[in-house]
Amino acid sequence: MKNYRILIVDDDANLRVGMSTILEDEGFEVAEAENGRDGIEKLGRGVYDLIITDYRSLFRLLKRHCT
């Protein structure tokens, strides 16, 4: 079975760590980013199968990089 890589981008540390713990317990490789900037940096250094983010982080990220 493939070891899927997941990036979690969320400014809520409790939520981010909680999701990370659950996903790691299920066998996924998880990276965390506390904001959009950190998420972009991690994307530049690796490949992920799935990115989980909240609406606000995604909106701020898109606003900075698409305008």
N, C-alpha and C positions, 0 to 999 in steps of 0.2 A: 504494500500500500504506500502511496506517495505521502511524504511528510509535507503537508500544506503549510505555507508561511502566511501569517496574518499580521497586519499592522493595525494597531488600535490608536486612533488619534482622538483624544478627548482631554479637555482641561480639568475635568473632574477626576482627581487622583483616585478616589475611592471606587468610582465606577470603572475606571481604566484598569486598576489593579484587580478588581473583582472579576471582570471579564477575562483578563489575562490568565488568572489563576484557574478559572473554570476551563478555558480552552486548552491550557497546558496540561491539565489533568486528563483531558480527552485525547492528548497526544499531538496537538498542534504546536508548531513552532511560532511563538508570538513575540513581536516587538512592540514597544510602546512609544508614543510621542505625546508630549503634553500640550502641544499647540501645532498649528498648521506649518509654521516655519520648520519646526523639528521634524514634522512628518515629511516635508519636501526633502529635507536633508537625508532622511533615512531612505526615501524612495530613490534618491540619487546614488545610494551606496548598495542597494539590493533590489531584488525582485520579490514581489509579494503576490500571492494568489487571491487575496482578499484584503480590502481596507475597510475598517469599521470606523465611522466618525459620526459626530453629532452634527446637526444642521448648522449651528452657529459656527463651528470650526470650519466646516466645508464652505459656508458662505464667505467667511473672512478670507479663507485661502483663495477661493475663486476671484474675489474682489481684488486682491492684491496682484494676482498673476494674470488676470485676463483683461485688465483695463490699461 
